[in-house]
Amino acid sequence: MLTLVTDTRVDLAGSALRFGAGLFETVRVQGGRARWLPLHLERLAAGCSFLGLDAPPPDLEARLDLPREGVLRLLAADGRLLAWTGPLEPAPGRDLRIGLSRGILRHPGPLTRFKTTSYLENHLLQAEAGARGLDEVLAPTPAGRLSDGGRSTLLALVDGALLTPPLEDGALPGIGRRVLLDAGLAREASLAWEDLARARALGLVSALRGLRTVAEAEGLAFAPVPGALREAADALSW
């Protein structure tokens, strides 16, 4: 079992983190509870198994001193599980603007299925979004299929069905995404950028923010559709 520590100092000279051989989870804390922590730990344990690390402790929440509100950050590497908390950054007070990445192609594979510390691709997606004045850019695969963004999962309401890219297209198995799939409120389907023109509404999902609606995507405007994503948003509320 990984040793739980709250000392976040790392000796990089001897750490596997030099090679990105670690995993992380970012967990929303509300009302003093870590939201969907069992799902985060399940994904973390799967990643630990893939990287040959011990599993995280199952009684983690009981061993942590959590704030009333904020973010719990976990990092697994070198036989340790580093845990610390901090504030949640404020979100934009408007619907989102997104685009298609101009510089990053996502190549689906084992590393796209876990939140590894080999995170440069996602960091570059976030940097590209900021440079273009957008909230998020989506990474396409070499075959032109959409995966997800640097920190969120895509949802598209097409022909009455709420669709999200499958893992085979490079999508991360996000926690909010899983909640919606398990509840039968969304289903996996390959999507190209051209498919978004047929969407009645778009949304982005993350475990930190829940569901945020999209107002614009590369010139495609999405007027507010009352209730179009309400059931999914309610399923992600706490």
GIBELJO-V949815 format. One record per backbone hydrogen bond with DSSP energy under -1.0 kcal/mol. NH is the residue of the N-H (numbers start at 1). CO is the residue of the C=O. If there is no record, write none. Layout:
nh-><NH NH>
co-><CO CO>
This chain:
nh-><2 3 5 12 14 18 19 20 21 22 23 24 25 27 29 30 32 33 35 37 40 41 42 43 44 45 46 47 48 49 50 51 53 63 64 70 71 72 73 74 75 76 77 80 81 82 83 84 86 96 98 99 101 106 112 113 116 117 119 123 124 125 126 127 128 129 130 131 132 133 134 135 136 138 139 141 144 146 147 149 153 155 156 157 158 161 163 164 169 170 171 174 178 179 180 181 182 183 184 185 187 189 195 196 197 198 199 200 203 204 205 206 210 212 214 215 216 217 218 220 222 228 233 234 235 236 237>
co-><55 79 81 10 11 15 16 17 16 20 76 115 74 72 70 33 68 30 28 34 36 37 38 39 40 41 42 43 44 45 46 47 48 60 61 29 86 27 84 25 82 23 80 77 3 75 5 73 71 213 216 136 138 140 109 110 114 22 117 119 120 121 122 123 124 125 126 127 128 130 129 97 97 99 148 145 141 191 139 152 205 203 163 201 161 158 156 187 166 167 166 172 174 175 176 177 178 179 181 180 162 164 192 193 194 195 196 157 155 212 153 210 206 204 202 96 96 220 98 217 215 225 229 230 231 232 234>
